Amino acid sequence: MSYTYTINEAHRLMTTQLDVPNRLLLGPGPSNAHPRVLQAMSLPPIGHLDPRFIHLMNEIQELLRYAWQTENSLTIPVSGTGSAGMEAALANVIEPGDVVLIGINGYFGLRLADMAGRYGADVRIIQKPWGQIFSLAELEAAVAEHKPAVLALVHAETSTGARQPLEGVGELCRANHCLFLIDTVTSLGGVPLFLDEWQVDVAYSGTQKCLSCPPGLAPLTLGERAVQKLKNRRHKVANWYLDMSLISNYWGDSRTYHHTAPINMNYGLREALRLVAEEGMAERWARHQAIVELLWQGLAELGLHCHVEPEYRLPSLTTVRIPDGVDGKAVVGRLLNEFNIEIAGGLGELAGKVWRIGLMGYNSRPENVYRLLDGLKRILLGS
Ligand SMILES: Cc1ncc(COP(=O)(O)O)c(C=O)c1O
């Protein structure tokens, strides 16, 4: 059988060259990528089994361990966004019927519960109003009541701006033979995190927030107890693409093909993590804290109130109550259209009640705070 093609207008599609606005991304993510990250991403792709790429994979693993403050050998970037990291974390440690206890005090706790149920977990939840955190005593009581195989918490709830304290939770989990799993999507690279010291067994993140890399990879780490659970599974991991027992052969010593790694995303992540290491974790955390305090002070001067108690506020994401009589959506629209700045409204319980302002990674700089405060002032006070 042969095909004849007629080259005419019907087989030609003309499009314009891509043009995107240069926004200041001060919403819940993505944040602006660091120029050095974008530059690294524009290098030519090489093969995913090329010795140079394999070397780069080792470097990424080492840099990720540093950023997370862990020695976990199974530490890799999953190909996919933060939700792929969430899915990988759950899929690998949940066996059908396992009791999985999830703290829900925001949107991403809800997503964890939805996903865990899809892997056959017997999902139990504890809840708090959005913007509040769980005390250690509340977690102790819930673990005693439900006797979970896994406890999952969101360290940095992007929907509320609350930072869940994690000190003591790892010990609680170990004493109760339970794995401790955390979401660090809005904390890795911007909020103090000590995975080993806090005895966290599983954590995942995303590249597009405090790491200042575009969205597309989801760092994941499994500690020894989680790896043992994976090795001793009765059932196969129910998701082939995210099965760490397969993927670890690609990222581990044997380097066997699993899927084609997104080469240029990994270039970007390496550069993003190199920037983190250059700055140093303690310095980076201190910078995020100092810069967000400038924001809080400026918001107070405008008569605006933060939704979360100062003690539990995230340095990377602030929720601000929309004053009575102000059209929150219109303010978001004007900031975007007139000032080229993206912020976001609330989700779920906080929809229509708050604005969400992110100061993440490369964007956590005084000039960005002043630019946003100036825009807000002009819109809200007309001056
Ligand atoms: C805390 C948290 N977890 C998970 C996710 C999901 O990540 P993604 O949207 O990259 O899939 C996000 C995204 O904003 C998040 O903020």
The ligand as a Tripos MOL2 file, in Angstrom:
@<TRIPOS>MOLECULE
LIG
   16    16     1     0     0
SMALL
NO_CHARGES

@<TRIPOS>ATOM
      1 C1          1.9490   20.9130   49.5640 C.3       1 LIG1
      2 C2          1.7730   20.4340   48.1540 C.ar      1 LIG1
      3 N1          1.7260   19.1170   47.9100 N.ar      1 LIG1
      4 C3          1.5750   18.6390   46.6650 C.ar      1 LIG1
      5 C4          1.4650   19.4860   45.5860 C.ar      1 LIG1
      6 C5          1.2780   18.9370   44.2220 C.3       1 LIG1
      7 O1          2.3130   19.2920   43.3860 O.3       1 LIG1
      8 P1          2.1230   19.4910   41.8050 P.3       1 LIG1
      9 O2          1.0930   20.5490   41.5980 O.co2     1 LIG1
     10 O3          3.4960   19.9050   41.3800 O.co2     1 LIG1
     11 O4          1.7100   18.1900   41.2380 O.co2     1 LIG1
     12 C6          1.5190   20.8600   45.7830 C.ar      1 LIG1
     13 C7          1.3780   21.8060   44.6580 C.2       1 LIG1
     14 O5          1.2000   22.9840   44.8190 O.2       1 LIG1
     15 C8          1.6640   21.3470   47.1030 C.ar      1 LIG1
     16 O6          1.7230   22.6690   47.3370 O.3       1 LIG1
@<TRIPOS>BOND
     1     1     2 1
     2     2     3 ar
     3     2    15 ar
     4     3     4 ar
     5     4     5 ar
     6     5     6 1
     7     5    12 ar
     8     6     7 1
     9     7     8 1
    10     8     9 2
    11     8    10 1
    12     8    11 1
    13    12    13 1
    14    12    15 ar
    15    13    14 2
    16    15    16 1
@<TRIPOS>SUBSTRUCTURE
     1 LIG1         1 GROUP 0 **** ****
